């Protein structure tokens, strides 16, 4: 079967209500927490993407059983540090940086050595950011050049630490938090703002975690060695998946969309804040708080009068996975959009900042790049003709999604490779586009 698609026609106008893929970050975390809880946890609406399925395979390899009944995954946990690990255990995190970094935090007391590997893309990503705090906790970790594969050997002599997390990485913060659960005493993290699903889930589980907010940092204290009970959880929709349909609607002709039941946690809605500053007028309706997370329906309409933005860098962490599609909106905005301190984009599945710049130039947009800062010269009249081929992007799912939205809103004849990359986070992406009338072959 071909692993490429063809698009040669813009999508027509539409007025639809849709649901996007379930939240990947929360799906992975619910599995990991269920594996450490005491009893049977039930998770519904779990995202069945490659990253999440690899998480299920990982906990099973560590002695945690699960089964699926209809739309509910039932996971049996035995409490903290109760994995049943055999000698020479190897864990394959596939493409998931979240799984790889979080599972290291959960293996800090393992009695047997565990080897962590990943795919070609993940194997190029820097793990020093989690290896450093793990070593401070007393964990034995071995790695060449801070890359995968990593060997981890736990210890019974863990010590609590105070750690400054200055990157704004939820994966680093969560790795330390998960390690702290198995550590006697109180571990403290002074963490630059980033998505806070791990903290919210622990609060929901009534775990002794304290969070004090100040400026752009959270001071987090975790008291180790407290068991928590099993739980029930329904995973909401993913804002990162919704982002592509938000911009599709903004840039399409006379279109309107409601995206139902999306997680709009404040640490994740940078894209809505940024697009609204550009004049998008995106609205959140039917908001509720569910287990600490804010859930809402997203309402968006076509807007041909987007204006450029001088984006405050304080919004970066809340939009880090959405900047590629934000750049496309900037390409059609009036004026010069300016972004600063986007180096973290190049630490993702691919060098997304560099590839985003290449993509904008490919579609005829002037871009200036100064280190980790970029200026995008928008063209409200941007309309494409000719042929475009997108390949060699390390099978990054978000670049595939970006290419599809560009083809469907700007015109031109497109060949887009690595269709299978969508299985990482959003297997139904193309199916939903076709329901909106997109002609994809």
Buried (B, 14 or more C-beta within 10 A) or exposed (E): EEEBBBBBBBBBEBEBEBBBBBBBBBBBBBBBBBBBBBBBBBBBBBBBBBBBBBBBBBBEBBBBEBEEEEEBBBBBBBEBBBBEBEEEBEBBBBBBBBBBBBBBBBBBBBEBBBBBBBBEBBBBBEBEBBBEBBEBBBBBBEBEEBBBBBEBBBBEEBEBBEBEBEBBBBBBBBBBBBBBBBBEBBBBBBBBBBBBBBBBBBBBBEBBBEBEEEEEBBBBBBBBBBBBEBBEBBBBBBBBBBBBBBBBBBBBEEBBBBBBBBBBBEBBBBBBBBBBBBBBEBBBEEEEEBBBBBBBBBBBBBBEEBBBBEBEBEBBBBBBBBBBBBBBBBBBBBBBBBBBBBEBBBBBBBBBBEBBBEBBEBBEBEBEBEEBBBBBBBBEEBEBEEEBEBEEBBBBBBBBBBBBBBBBBBBBBBBBBBBBBBBBBBBBBBEBBEEBBBBBE
